[in-house]
Amino acid sequence: MARMRYIYNEKTCKYEPVFVSPKAAAKRLLRFLGISFLIGVAGLVYFNSRYPHVDETLLAHRNQELKTEWQVLYKQLDRTSDQLRALEHNDDHNYRVILDLDPLDQSQREAGVGGREKTSESILYPLVRTAYDKAEKLKNRLDIEAQSLKQLQDELEKKEKMWASRPAIQPVSNKDLKHLHTLFGLRLHPLLGYVRPHNGLDFTAPAGAPIYATGDGTVRIAQYSETLGNMVFVDHGFGLQTRYGHMTKFIVYAGEKVKRGQVIGYVGNTGTSVGPHLHYEVLYNGTYVNPINFFQRDLKNQEYEKLIEIGSQSVSSLD
């Protein structure tokens, strides 16, 4: 039973009971509940601020782990970018210089980056957007470099074929060579008795000494001629041809592929000739050129100049 409250009445000099109306009781109850609610909310806020929820703690820890992983990813992207930059530098300043190709300018290497940057604008998180942009730029540079390396590979294969085709060695070995007649241009023919063009070099060697193809190519002619005797014409491509005359015999046929250093015949004295030797010619785009220019690398500068001096002297040739 609830305790009764009393209040002193000065008029009657008595303590009289206090009766609370339902409306007043309701107001008191609501005030009590409101104050209790505010105290509870304040306590909850204080508690949450001092003691985070377990799920929030786990999420914060995971978030920190993700940030650490992103930092590692950034470093890996930067390291990969540095390695790619070194490859691009070698590409532009070494590989392309060797192969006579122009370096790629910066605009070519960054082609297409703008469109990918627009795509990243749809990503809400700045941390992820930055990593995405880095990765996309790196991917773009890798694509361009892959295309560049493919171009370098194709050019290298072309150059290797051209270098292998170049008539770069002597057609007669030095161990068999007795004398090299550097007679190129107008010379007195030893049998015909008048001056006529001598469009090659004469390699004096014993009959039967092997004759080598001076570069890779395809045999176009292998037959007998009244002037050059047993002769072989080799087409090396790239505008280059070599011709070999006065063989005692040839051992290749028209249409055959030959390699530099392959034996194609043997020194002889067939055709219009005064002794065993090889008459050797080089043509570039249909024009005779002095074959001595193609094996200058095998001679010292003084030796080469001496050969040119001897070749300019007016002496008779062997054919």
C-alpha positions in Angstrom: 0.0 0.0 0.0 1.3 3.4 -1.1 2.4 5.8 1.6 0.1 8.7 2.2 1.5 12.2 2.0 0.3 14.8 4.5 0.6 18.6 4.5 0.1 21.0 7.5 -2.9 23.2 7.2 -2.4 26.4 9.1 -6.1 27.3 9.1 -7.2 24.1 10.7 -3.9 23.5 12.5 -4.1 19.9 11.3 -2.1 17.7 9.0 -4.3 16.8 6.1 -3.7 14.1 3.5 -2.6 15.3 0.0 -4.5 13.8 -2.9 -2.8 13.8 -6.3 -5.0 14.1 -9.3 -4.4 11.6 -12.2 -3.3 14.4 -14.5 -0.6 15.6 -12.1 0.5 12.0 -11.5 0.8 11.5 -15.3 2.9 14.7 -15.6 5.2 13.5 -12.9 5.6 10.1 -14.5 6.4 11.6 -17.9 8.9 13.9 -16.4 10.6 11.0 -14.6 10.6 8.9 -17.8 12.0 11.8 -19.9 14.8 12.5 -17.5 15.6 8.8 -17.2 15.7 8.5 -21.0 18.1 11.5 -21.4 20.4 10.1 -18.7 20.3 6.7 -20.5 21.1 8.2 -23.9 24.0 10.2 -22.4 25.3 7.1 -20.7 25.1 5.1 -23.9 26.9 7.8 -25.9 29.6 8.0 -23.3 30.0 4.2 -23.2 30.2 3.9 -27.0 32.8 6.7 -27.2 34.9 5.0 -24.6 34.3 1.4 -25.5 33.6 0.8 -29.3 31.5 -2.0 -30.5 33.3 -5.3 -31.2 32.3 -5.2 -34.9 33.6 -1.7 -35.3 36.9 -2.7 -33.7 37.2 -5.5 -36.1 36.3 -3.3 -39.0 38.8 -0.7 -38.0 41.5 -3.3 -37.7 40.7 -4.7 -41.1 40.7 -1.2 -42.6 44.2 -0.6 -41.3 45.3 -3.9 -42.8 43.8 -2.9 -46.2 45.6 0.5 -46.0 48.9 -1.3 -45.3 48.3 -3.6 -48.3 47.5 -0.7 -50.5 50.8 1.0 -49.5 52.6 -2.2 -50.5 50.7 -2.3 -53.8 51.7 1.4 -54.4 55.4 0.5 -53.8 55.1 -2.5 -56.2 53.5 -0.3 -58.9 56.2 2.3 -58.4 59.0 -0.3 -58.6 57.4 -1.8 -61.7 57.1 1.6 -63.2 60.8 2.3 -62.6 61.8 -1.0 -64.2 59.6 -0.3 -67.2 61.2 3.2 -67.5 64.6 1.6 -67.7 63.4 -0.7 -70.4 61.9 2.2 -72.3 65.2 4.1 -72.0 67.1 1.1 -73.4 64.5 0.8 -76.2 64.8 4.4 -77.3 68.6 5.0 -76.7 70.1 1.6 -77.4 68.0 -0.8 -79.3 66.5 1.7 -81.7 69.8 3.4 -82.3 71.4 0.1 -83.3 68.6 -0.7 -85.6 68.4 2.8 -87.1 64.9 3.4 -85.8 63.5 6.7 -84.4 62.8 6.7 -80.6 59.2 6.9 -79.5 58.2 10.3 -78.2 56.4 10.7 -74.9 53.0 11.3 -76.5 53.2 7.9 -78.3 54.0 6.2 -75.0 51.1 7.8 -73.2 48.5 7.3 -76.0 45.1 6.3 -74.7 45.7 7.2 -71.1 43.0 9.9 -71.0 40.1 7.6 -71.7 41.1 5.3 -68.9 41.4 8.2 -66.4 37.8 9.1 -67.2 36.8 5.6 -66.3 38.3 5.9 -62.8 36.1 8.9 -62.0 33.3 6.4 -61.3 35.3 5.0 -58.4 34.2 6.6 -55.1 37.1 5.8 -52.9 40.2 8.1 -53.5 42.6 5.4 -52.3 41.3 2.8 -54.8 41.0 5.4 -57.6 44.6 6.4 -57.3 45.8 2.8 -57.4 43.5 2.2 -60.4 44.9 5.2 -62.3 48.5 4.0 -61.6 47.7 0.5 -62.7 46.0 1.6 -65.9 48.8 4.0 -66.8 51.3 1.2 -66.2 49.2 -1.2 -68.3 49.1 1.3 -71.1 52.8 1.8 -71.1 53.3 -1.9 -71.1 51.0 -2.3 -74.1 53.0 0.4 -76.0 56.3 -1.2 -75.0 55.1 -4.6 -76.2 54.3 -3.1 -79.6 57.7 -1.4 -79.7 59.5 -4.7 -78.8 57.5 -6.4 -81.6 58.6 -3.8 -84.0 62.2 -4.2 -82.8 62.0 -7.9 -83.3 60.7 -7.6 -86.8 63.3 -5.0 -87.7 66.1 -7.2 -86.1 65.0 -10.2 -88.2 65.1 -8.0 -91.3 68.5 -6.6 -90.4 69.9 -10.1 -89.6 68.7 -11.3 -93.0 70.3 -8.3 -94.6 73.5 -8.6 -92.7 73.7 -12.3 -93.5 73.0 -11.6 -97.2 75.7 -8.9 -97.5 78.8 -10.1 -99.4 81.1 -9.6 -96.5 83.9 -12.2 -96.8 86.5 -13.0 -99.4 85.4 -15.6 -101.9 88.9 -17.3 -101.8 90.6 -18.2 -98.5 93.8 -16.4 -97.6 95.6 -19.8 -97.3 94.9 -20.4 -101.0 95.3 -16.8 -102.2 98.5 -16.1 -104.1 97.7 -12.6 -105.2 94.8 -10.2 -105.2 94.6 -8.0 -108.3 92.7 -4.9 -107.2 91.9 -3.9 -110.8 88.5 -2.1 -111.0 87.6 0.1 -113.9 89.1 0.5 -117.4 92.0 -1.9 -117.9 93.9 -3.4 -120.8 92.6 -6.9 -121.6 95.5 -9.3 -121.7 94.1 -11.4 -124.6 91.9 -9.0 -126.5 94.6 -6.3 -126.5 92.4 -3.2 -125.9 91.1 -1.3 -123.0 87.8 -2.4 -121.6 85.9 -2.2 -118.2 87.1 -4.6 -115.6 84.2 -4.7 -113.2 85.6 -6.9 -110.4 88.6 -8.2 -108.6 90.9 -11.1 -109.6 91.9 -13.7 -106.9 94.9 -15.7 -108.1 94.9 -19.1 -106.5 95.8 -22.7 -107.5 93.4 -24.5 -109.8 90.8 -26.4 -107.7 90.9 -24.1 -104.7 87.4 -23.8 -103.2 85.3 -20.7 -103.9 82.9 -19.5 -101.2 79.6 -17.7 -101.4 80.3 -14.3 -99.8 76.7 -13.9 -98.4 73.4 -15.7 -98.1 71.4 -15.7 -101.3 69.8 -17.6 -104.2 71.7 -18.9 -107.2 70.2 -17.2 -110.4 72.7 -18.5 -113.0 75.1 -21.4 -113.0 76.3 -22.1 -116.5 79.1 -21.8 -119.0 80.0 -18.5 -120.7 82.5 -17.9 -123.5 84.0 -14.9 -121.6 83.6 -15.9 -117.9 83.8 -19.6 -118.5 82.0 -21.6 -115.7 80.2 -18.9 -113.8 77.7 -18.5 -111.0 75.5 -15.5 -110.3 74.0 -15.2 -106.8 71.2 -12.8 -105.9 71.5 -11.7 -102.2 68.4 -9.6 -102.1 68.4 -6.0 -100.9 69.7 -4.9 -104.3 72.9 -7.0 -104.0 74.3 -9.5 -106.4 77.7 -11.3 -106.7 79.2 -13.0 -109.7 82.0 -15.6 -109.9 83.8 -16.5 -113.1 86.5 -18.8 -114.7 85.7 -21.7 -112.4 87.0 -25.1 -113.2 83.5 -26.2 -112.2 80.6 -25.1 -110.1 78.7 -27.4 -107.7 75.4 -25.4 -107.3 72.4 -25.0 -109.6 70.0 -22.2 -110.5 67.4 -21.7 -107.8 69.5 -23.2 -105.0 69.7 -21.3 -101.7 73.3 -20.8 -100.5 74.8 -19.6 -97.2 77.8 -17.4 -96.6 80.9 -19.5 -96.5 79.3 -22.4 -98.6 81.5 -23.8 -101.3 79.9 -23.1 -104.7 82.7 -24.1 -107.0 86.5 -24.3 -107.6 89.1 -21.9 -109.1 89.9 -22.6 -112.7 91.0 -21.1 -116.0 87.9 -21.4 -118.2 86.6 -18.8 -120.6 88.7 -15.8 -121.6 91.5 -16.1 -119.0 95.3 -16.2 -118.9 95.7 -18.2 -115.7 93.9 -19.9 -112.8 92.0 -17.3 -110.9 88.6 -16.2 -109.7 87.0 -13.1 -111.3 84.6 -11.7 -108.6 82.1 -9.0 -109.1 79.6 -7.2 -106.8 76.5 -5.3 -108.1 74.3 -3.0 -106.1 70.9 -2.1 -107.7 72.3 -3.2 -111.1 75.5 -1.1 -110.8 79.0 -2.5 -110.5 80.7 -1.5 -107.3 84.3 -2.2 -106.2 84.2 -5.5 -104.2 87.1 -4.3 -102.0 84.7 -2.0 -100.2 82.9 -5.0 -98.8 85.8 -6.6 -97.0 87.5 -3.4 -95.8 86.7 -4.5 -92.2 89.2 -7.3 -92.6 92.0 -4.9 -93.3 93.7 -2.1 -91.4 93.2 1.4 -92.6 96.8 1.6 -94.0 96.4 -1.8 -95.7 93.1 -0.7 -97.3 94.6 2.6 -98.5 97.5 0.7 -100.0 95.2 -1.7 -101.8 93.3 1.3 -103.3 96.6 2.8 -104.4 97.6 -0.4 -106.1 94.2 -0.8 -107.7 94.4 2.7 -109.2 97.6 1.8 -111.1 97.2 1.0 -114.8 98.2 -2.7 -115.1 96.6 -5.5 -117.1 94.1 -7.9 -115.7 93.9 -11.7 -115.9 90.7 -11.6 -118.0 
